[in-house]
Amino acid sequence: MELTGQSAVFGVEQERVAPHINMAVPRAAAISVSWARHQDEVRAAQRLRFDVFATEMGARLTTPLAGHDIDLFDNYCEHLLVRDTASQQVIGTYRVLTPVQAERVGSTYSDTEFDLTRLRGLRERMVELGRSCVHPDHRHGGVIMALWTALAEFMARNRLDTMIGCASIPMLHNGMVCGDVAASIWQQLKISHLASIEHQVRPRLPLPVDRLDTTLAVEPPALIKGYLRLGAKVLGAPAWDPDFNSADLPMMMRLADMPLRYRKHFLGA
């Protein structure tokens, strides 16, 4: 692998969270955070991803290994893992594609869903975050904050300043596959959090927003709200990902745009 991170251990009960991030943390066992160093650890992340995306969310995955979510980008990515320290079970993960590795594989995953031409000037210091998921028994603030802290340290240590990724909005609503929720969230966010024109991108398979109800009083998923609090911007209209039963919003977060209170929390700066 090209770059590696450092391990950390978090006692969830005592973990300090940044102000105004609504991450209520129930009593839970300690968790450890590390970067995968060999294939067995990557496989553990891929099993968790399969359980969440395919079993829980109904995604249709094409995979070379049963019970694992694997695609062509995995071998080029760094894989961040959160474990329950008592059981050593992987309970949360992100994958990170660095600029050098993106050049080697020929693109980012986001390039397959969006035309990212307008981001070409950022690519030398831009990483892609993807395949974020947390085990359903551990969806509390401690896991997410531990992941974000490790990601921020990785960015600072490797002198990277921009993160992009596809933030998914599930299409399943009231038992039916429907794009109205995603269309309504996009309608809200394009008013409040749309990036400047020089960074806007276009979806390759657009969600047909003009044929959907954009007036629903719905909130973005918790992870998207967390990104927005950290200063992230939406780069354009959502793409439709039929395999994952989701609408994907292109998002970008730059360390320079992060509010000072969060920069101090995550970077000590």
C-alpha positions in Angstrom: 0.0 0.0 0.0 1.1 3.5 -0.7 0.4 5.3 2.6 -0.3 4.0 6.1 -2.0 5.4 9.1 -1.4 5.0 12.8 -3.6 2.9 15.2 -5.5 4.5 18.0 -7.7 3.3 20.8 -10.8 5.1 22.0 -12.7 4.6 25.2 -16.2 5.4 23.9 -17.7 6.5 27.3 -15.0 9.2 27.7 -14.6 10.3 24.1 -14.7 14.1 23.6 -16.8 15.2 20.6 -16.7 18.5 18.8 -19.3 21.0 19.9 -22.6 21.1 18.0 -22.2 17.7 16.4 -25.2 15.8 17.7 -23.5 12.5 18.3 -25.1 11.0 21.4 -22.9 8.1 22.6 -24.5 5.3 24.6 -22.6 3.2 27.0 -20.4 0.9 24.9 -17.2 -1.1 24.9 -13.9 0.6 23.9 -13.1 0.7 20.2 -9.8 0.6 18.3 -9.0 2.3 15.0 -6.4 1.2 12.6 -5.5 1.0 8.9 -5.6 -2.4 7.3 -2.1 -3.9 6.8 -2.9 -7.2 5.1 -5.6 -8.8 3.0 -7.4 -10.6 5.9 -8.1 -7.2 7.4 -9.4 -5.9 4.1 -11.6 -8.9 3.8 -13.1 -8.2 7.2 -14.1 -4.7 6.0 -15.5 -6.2 2.8 -17.7 -8.6 4.8 -19.1 -5.8 6.8 -19.8 -3.8 3.7 -21.6 -6.8 2.1 -23.7 -7.2 5.3 -24.7 -3.6 5.3 -25.1 -2.8 1.6 -26.4 -6.1 0.3 -28.1 -7.9 3.2 -29.5 -4.8 5.0 -30.0 -2.3 2.2 -30.7 -4.7 -0.7 -27.9 -3.7 -3.0 -27.2 -5.9 -6.0 -23.5 -6.6 -5.8 -21.3 -8.3 -8.4 -18.5 -9.8 -6.4 -15.8 -12.4 -7.0 -16.1 -13.7 -3.4 -19.4 -14.6 -1.9 -20.4 -12.6 1.2 -17.9 -9.8 0.4 -18.3 -6.4 -1.3 -15.3 -6.2 -3.6 -14.7 -3.9 -6.6 -11.7 -3.0 -8.8 -10.8 0.0 -6.6 -10.3 -2.0 -3.4 -6.8 -3.1 -4.2 -5.7 0.5 -4.7 -7.3 1.9 -1.5 -6.3 2.3 2.1 -8.9 0.7 4.4 -9.7 2.3 7.7 -11.1 -0.1 10.3 -12.9 0.4 13.6 -13.0 -2.7 15.9 -14.8 -3.6 19.1 -11.7 -4.2 21.2 -13.3 -7.0 23.2 -14.4 -9.1 20.3 -12.0 -7.7 17.6 -15.0 -7.5 15.2 -14.8 -4.9 12.5 -17.8 -2.6 13.2 -17.0 0.4 11.0 -15.0 1.2 7.9 -14.0 3.7 5.2 -11.8 3.3 2.2 -9.5 6.0 1.0 -8.2 6.4 -2.5 -5.1 8.7 -2.6 -4.1 10.8 -5.6 -1.2 8.6 -6.6 -3.4 5.4 -6.5 -6.2 7.1 -8.3 -3.8 7.9 -11.1 -2.6 4.2 -11.1 -6.2 2.8 -11.3 -7.1 5.4 -13.9 -9.9 7.2 -12.0 -11.8 7.5 -8.8 -15.1 5.7 -8.1 -16.8 9.1 -8.2 -15.5 9.5 -11.8 -17.7 6.6 -12.8 -20.8 8.4 -11.5 -20.0 12.0 -12.3 -18.0 14.1 -14.8 -15.4 15.6 -12.5 -13.6 17.7 -15.1 -13.9 20.9 -13.0 -12.0 19.2 -10.1 -8.9 18.5 -12.2 -7.0 21.4 -10.5 -7.5 19.8 -7.1 -6.5 16.2 -7.8 -2.9 16.3 -6.7 -4.0 16.8 -3.1 -7.5 15.2 -3.2 -8.5 11.9 -1.8 -11.7 10.0 -2.3 -13.6 8.6 0.6 -16.0 5.7 0.0 -17.8 2.6 1.1 -18.5 4.1 4.6 -20.6 1.9 6.8 -21.1 1.0 10.4 -22.5 -2.2 11.9 -26.2 -1.7 12.9 -25.4 -2.5 16.6 -22.8 0.2 16.8 -24.4 3.2 15.1 -23.5 5.8 17.7 -21.3 8.9 17.6 -18.2 7.2 19.0 -17.6 5.1 15.9 -18.2 8.0 13.4 -16.1 10.4 15.4 -13.2 7.9 15.7 -13.3 7.4 11.9 -13.3 11.1 11.2 -10.5 11.7 13.6 -8.3 9.1 11.9 -9.2 10.5 8.5 -8.2 14.0 9.5 -4.9 12.8 10.9 -4.2 10.9 7.7 -4.9 14.0 5.6 -2.7 16.2 7.7 0.2 13.7 7.9 0.2 13.2 4.1 -0.3 16.9 3.2 -3.6 16.4 1.5 -6.3 19.0 1.7 -9.5 17.9 -0.2 -11.9 15.0 0.3 -14.5 14.0 -2.2 -17.0 11.2 -2.3 -20.5 10.0 -3.2 -22.9 10.4 -0.3 -25.8 8.0 -0.6 -29.5 8.6 0.0 -31.5 5.4 0.2 -34.3 5.2 -2.4 -36.4 2.9 -0.2 -39.2 5.1 1.4 -42.3 3.7 3.1 -41.6 0.3 1.7 -41.2 1.5 -1.9 -38.3 2.4 -4.1 -38.8 6.0 -4.8 -36.6 9.0 -5.6 -38.8 11.7 -4.0 -36.8 11.8 -0.7 -33.5 12.3 -2.6 -35.0 14.9 -4.9 -36.4 16.8 -1.9 -33.0 16.7 -0.1 -31.3 17.9 -3.2 -33.8 20.8 -3.5 -32.9 21.9 0.0 -29.1 21.5 -0.3 -28.7 23.2 -3.6 -30.1 26.4 -1.9 -28.0 26.1 1.2 -24.8 24.1 0.5 -24.1 24.1 -3.2 -20.4 24.6 -4.2 -19.3 27.5 -6.3 -19.7 27.1 -10.1 -16.1 26.3 -10.7 -16.4 23.1 -8.7 -19.8 21.9 -9.8 -20.0 18.5 -11.5 -22.6 16.6 -13.6 -24.0 13.1 -13.0 -23.6 10.5 -15.7 -26.9 8.9 -14.9 -29.0 11.7 -13.3 -31.7 11.1 -10.9 -34.8 12.4 -12.8 -35.5 15.2 -10.4 -37.8 17.1 -12.6 -40.2 14.1 -12.6 -40.1 13.6 -8.8 -41.7 15.3 -5.8 -39.2 17.8 -4.4 -41.4 19.2 -1.7 -41.2 16.5 1.0 -40.2 17.8 4.5 -37.3 15.4 5.0 -33.9 15.7 6.5 -30.6 14.5 4.9 -29.2 11.2 6.4 -27.1 11.8 9.6 -23.8 11.2 7.8 -24.6 13.9 5.2 -25.6 16.3 8.0 -22.3 15.6 9.7 -20.4 16.4 6.6 -22.2 19.7 6.1 -21.4 20.7 9.7 -17.8 20.1 8.9 -18.0 22.5 6.0 -18.7 20.2 3.1 -20.3 21.3 -0.1 -22.6 19.5 -2.5 -21.1 19.6 -6.0 -24.2 19.1 -8.0 -27.4 17.1 -8.7 -27.6 13.5 -7.6 -26.7 10.5 -9.7 -28.9 7.4 -9.7 -27.3 4.2 -8.6 -29.8 1.4 -9.3 -27.5 -1.4 -8.1 -27.3 0.2 -4.6 -30.9 1.4 -4.5 -29.6 4.9 -3.8 -29.2 8.4 -5.1 -25.7 9.6 -4.7 -24.8 13.2 -4.0 -21.3 14.4 -5.0 -19.7 16.1 -2.0 -16.4 17.8 -1.3 -14.9 18.8 2.0 -11.7 20.9 2.1 -9.7 21.3 5.3 -9.5 25.0 4.8 -13.3 25.3 4.8 -13.7 23.4 8.1 -15.0 25.6 10.9 -12.3 26.5 13.3 -13.8 24.6 16.2 -13.8 21.4 14.2 -10.2 22.0 13.0 -9.1 22.3 16.6 -10.9 19.2 17.5 -9.7 17.0 14.7 -6.3 18.6 13.9 -5.4 20.6 17.0 -5.0 23.6 14.6 
